[in-house]
Amino acid sequence: MKDGNGILAEYGVTVFEIMSRLAMEHGSINLGQGFPDDNGPDDVRAVAAAALEDQPNQYPPMLGVPDLRQAVAAHGKRFYGLDVDWQTETMVTSGATESLAACFLALIEPGDEVVCFEPLYDCYLPMIRRAGGIPKLVRLDPPDWTLPEDRLRAAFGPKTKFILLNNPLNPAAKAFSRAELQIIADLVLEHDTYAVCDEVYEHILFDGLEHTPLISLDGMRDRCIKIGSAGKTFSLTGWKVGYMTACPALLQRVAKAHQFLTFTTAPNLQRAVAFGLAKDDSYFTGLMADMQAKRDRLRDGLTAIGVEPALCQGTYFLNADIRSVGFEGSDVDFCREITLNAGVTTVPVSAFYASEGARTNFVRFCFSKQDSIIDAAVAKLGDWVAKG
Ligand code: PMP
């Protein structure tokens, strides 16, 4: 049989899958998987169910149902003061993943460079490379993940097509500061380029932090594609409903790729997400408060058993330092060890790096789980730590 595409073939089984399989085999509590274990808001699901029965189920418009596109524009105004024309500046996609893929396919010409921060979400590099792009990686390191201005500046050049910014950043649980965003904005302007902004965790920020989309900074309105996800904002990851906001010139380019990728997204889910985005502020503050309580529960639990957590400003991930319990092996070894001998599974942060020799002492816990699951995981890990 002839080979498939070489770039994608290079990517083997990910460590996430390996750990999940190991977790299944050993019946361990899996805090590696990055999704909530509840079922999303009842009222949003009810709208989806009703729309399935009462509304058309044939292909909706290519850019999305008007209700959702209007809701995306209104959401941009309500939370960030953005004036968005829903007809020319919004588009619905099948998850943020499709938004990202559409951006890469539509914007990258072979040989173009794309500036990306490491650690990075797993679909970025294969998709950028498959689109012909050359990733220019800028490494952020735990535990404080500060933006290295010089290295970022050095990554930009005449071939830079755009910067890809995931803010808040998975798995670092970092929210880029206003000053860091300004550095990025200045470089985007200086190099007359633009930014693809993966902001799927925009509503999961803690300790009173407020999300600042890059698109809201001076000079950025026509240079950013802002991507959101109902999967994260409504804890409905299986729905794969994403949405983007961008100036008409950028949106039109990306729509060309979307048109040939999925073309559209399930109409009843779009209508339900439109309802969800229009929910009153208490829904959004409630989501943050719930997630913050879970973060605190895990953070305090880990601290009490001697596992040192890193700063967690947002997302539903908390990283912890494996050296704090005297573990001298790699983060991958640690994940294997605790799956087999503590009955808890996490993922190694090094799996989110691609550059040569990247190693970390950190593992990522997902805390968007029932309290009882978090408590049980901490108790099991505590027993393992106590055994030395
Ligand atoms: N970007 C990041 C940073 C993510 O963590 C995820 C989901 N884990 C996605 C994009 C994908 O979002 P969606 O499920 O809407 O495709």
Residues whose N, C-alpha, C, O or C-beta is under 5 A from the ligand:
A	BS01	PMP	G34 S94 G95 A96 T97 E98 Y121 N166 N170 D198 V200 S229 G231 T237 K240 V241 G242
